[in-house]
Amino acid sequence: MIRIGLAGCGRWGRLILRDLRTLNCEVVVAVPSEEGQRAALAAGADRAVGHIRELPECDAYVVAVPTVLHGEVVLELATRGRPIFCEKPLTADVTSARRIVEVAGDLVFVMDKWRYHPGVHLLRDIARNQELGPVQGIHATRVQWGCPHADVDPVWILMPHDLSIALEILGDLPVPTLAHAESDAQGLTTLSAWLDGPAWMHCEVGVRSPQHRRVIELRCRDGVAVLGDAYDEYVAVLRTGGRTAGQPAPEWERRPFAATMPLLDELACFVAYVAGTGPAPKSSAHEGLRIVETVARIRALAGLEEFD
């Protein structure tokens, strides 16, 4: 049985614990409060301790602490020389992300769950097969009402998702060229960014929309393919080539895909890798750093911070 040390067992950590137990892993949880330890045990942990230094030797570790603590926790666990799966983003600052790559780049992977979404895989296949002609770009919208994370602003929580999707579909990240931020009395509300390359990207993230929207549009020369929601079971395809004045627009095609749970799939990939029976997870530490650097550049373009 694979033994996993899980750092953190909050809102998302409990789901990770659930899926690790589904995968028949022994799970030891590190969480500071006694209440959190009791909750972890009630949720199925085999053991709970108060600090990561108290974790026994494990086959691998999963990091699900608040984003602001990612760098510190990953670097401390890296001294054990075992694989680490860190919740996205790798960190919320470029310096610590670069340090992780420098000292433990081959050990650390990032939990970019959207890279395991079957709808994103279908968009990737449409792009790479050029079914709708060459790819022109990706338009991504990720908006909601409020943000449950208090340690970093919502850009660090939301935008890495869309950048990881671009990485999966395009195989690389376009370069940020323009960004605009909106704020209100409570802080940052919306950030829009434009990225350029052989294929462009436009993404908007925000926390003052009454509608919870997760839309990915793949724009190609001869058509558009759209994943309209995280829980959709199809990609909508519209073939736009051969437009003729006076003729009706074509109908959307629904392209179904198998409904799977990306969190379970990415954890299954990590466990198989640790067991020596599968490939490394997607999103290496190097790719995680690329995403952190790209978010930092976008924030600098929007005047939110400096980027070195």
Buried (B, 14 or more C-beta within 10 A) or exposed (E): EBBBBBBBBBEBBBBBBBBBBEBEBBBBBBBEEEEBBEBBBEBBBBBBBEEBEEBEEBBBBBBBBBBBBBBEBBBBBBEBEBBBBBBBBBBBBBEBBBBBBEBBBEBBBBBBBBBBBBBBBBBBBBBEEEBBEEBBBBBBBBBBEEBEBEEBBBBBBBBBBBBBBBBBBBEEBBEBBEBEBEEEEEEBBBBBBBBEBEBBBBBBBBBBBEEEBBBBBBBBEBBBBBBBEBEBEBBBBBBBEEEEEEEEEBEEEEBEBEEEBBBBBBBBBBBBBBEEEEEEBBBBBBBBBBBBBBBBBBBBBBEBEEBE
